Amino acid sequence: MHTFQPFPVNSIDINPFSLIGQQWGAVTVEHEGKVNSMTVSWGGVGVLWNKNVATIYLRDSRYTKELLDQSEKFSITFFDESYKRALKYLGAVSGRNEDKLAGARLNINRDLNVPFIDEGNFVLICRKLSSTPILPEHFADKKIADDFYKDSDYHTMYIGEILDLLAR
Ligand SMILES: Cc1cc2nc3c(=O)[nH]c(=O)nc-3n(C[C@H](O)[C@H](O)[C@H](O)COP(=O)(O)O)c2cc1C
């Protein structure tokens, strides 16, 4: 296991656009002893309800969503470039059918009893504050429905309070 240190959220200088959008992250959730991770490249960090928050968007079809709907906490792990292949794998197969972490040769570490991926170098530990389905009637730009939801596999927006920011 690697040693991760907690850092104050405002002490870290990150670019959320490149971190989330280009480096990608892995959302990890646990429910009743079952741990699963999936790759995300859409999301954000910011401030809401006087809390530091992270936002993720999970489509209805994701097994991770099924687990997160029944769970209070989640983590987002970020990696260096050498883990891109592992992230492609976590973003291509479903934990419904297999143990993805074993398949990607990744290991689970824990903080506040929340699982995250030990091979990462930067981690957000989050507590779910809200979950909001994003439905077609919410699109001000109607083109979004055509561009992203022809199959009606809609996203739910999860906003999580950042409980810990870890780095190693
Ligand atoms: C680079 C990349 C980014 C992705 N970003 C998201 C995302 O933000 N939200 C989402 O619902 N799916 C996203 N996916 C797709 C899921 O990671 C993928 O469907 C995964 O297999 C779901 O796994 P699960 O069924 O075990 O939850 C992404 C996939 C890749 C490769």
PDBQT file of the ligand as one rigid body, heavy atoms in Angstrom, charges set to zero:
ROOT
HETATM    1  C1  LIG A 201     -12.330   8.357 -20.961  1.00  0.00    +0.000 C 
HETATM    2  C2  LIG A 201     -13.685   7.883 -20.484  1.00  0.00    +0.000 A 
HETATM    3  C3  LIG A 201     -14.496   8.755 -19.791  1.00  0.00    +0.000 A 
HETATM    4  C4  LIG A 201     -15.758   8.370 -19.347  1.00  0.00    +0.000 A 
HETATM    5  N1  LIG A 201     -16.536   9.261 -18.632  1.00  0.00    +0.000 NA
HETATM    6  C5  LIG A 201     -17.750   8.878 -18.192  1.00  0.00    +0.000 A 
HETATM    7  C6  LIG A 201     -18.549   9.785 -17.409  1.00  0.00    +0.000 A 
HETATM    8  O1  LIG A 201     -18.138  10.891 -17.054  1.00  0.00    +0.000 OA
HETATM    9  N2  LIG A 201     -19.795   9.358 -17.048  1.00  0.00    +0.000 N 
HETATM   10  C7  LIG A 201     -20.298   8.129 -17.405  1.00  0.00    +0.000 A 
HETATM   11  O2  LIG A 201     -21.438   7.801 -17.067  1.00  0.00    +0.000 OA
HETATM   12  N3  LIG A 201     -19.536   7.249 -18.119  1.00  0.00    +0.000 NA
HETATM   13  C8  LIG A 201     -18.284   7.585 -18.507  1.00  0.00    +0.000 A 
HETATM   14  N4  LIG A 201     -17.504   6.692 -19.185  1.00  0.00    +0.000 N 
HETATM   15  C9  LIG A 201     -18.005   5.332 -19.454  1.00  0.00    +0.000 C 
HETATM   16  C10 LIG A 201     -17.887   4.383 -18.248  1.00  0.00    +0.000 C 
HETATM   17  O3  LIG A 201     -16.621   4.504 -17.631  1.00  0.00    +0.000 OA
HETATM   18  C11 LIG A 201     -18.093   2.936 -18.760  1.00  0.00    +0.000 C 
HETATM   19  O4  LIG A 201     -19.376   2.801 -19.301  1.00  0.00    +0.000 OA
HETATM   20  C12 LIG A 201     -17.846   1.883 -17.695  1.00  0.00    +0.000 C 
HETATM   21  O5  LIG A 201     -17.667   0.644 -18.335  1.00  0.00    +0.000 OA
HETATM   22  C13 LIG A 201     -18.966   1.772 -16.671  1.00  0.00    +0.000 C 
HETATM   23  O6  LIG A 201     -18.609   0.764 -15.785  1.00  0.00    +0.000 OA
HETATM   24  P1  LIG A 201     -19.606   0.135 -14.693  1.00  0.00    +0.000 P 
HETATM   25  O7  LIG A 201     -20.780  -0.457 -15.446  1.00  0.00    +0.000 OA
HETATM   26  O8  LIG A 201     -18.756  -0.898 -14.012  1.00  0.00    +0.000 OA
HETATM   27  O9  LIG A 201     -20.020   1.249 -13.800  1.00  0.00    +0.000 OA
HETATM   28  C14 LIG A 201     -16.223   7.055 -19.626  1.00  0.00    +0.000 A 
HETATM   29  C15 LIG A 201     -15.396   6.160 -20.319  1.00  0.00    +0.000 A 
HETATM   30  C16 LIG A 201     -14.125   6.557 -20.730  1.00  0.00    +0.000 A 
HETATM   31  C17 LIG A 201     -13.229   5.582 -21.456  1.00  0.00    +0.000 C 
ENDROOT
TORSDOF 0
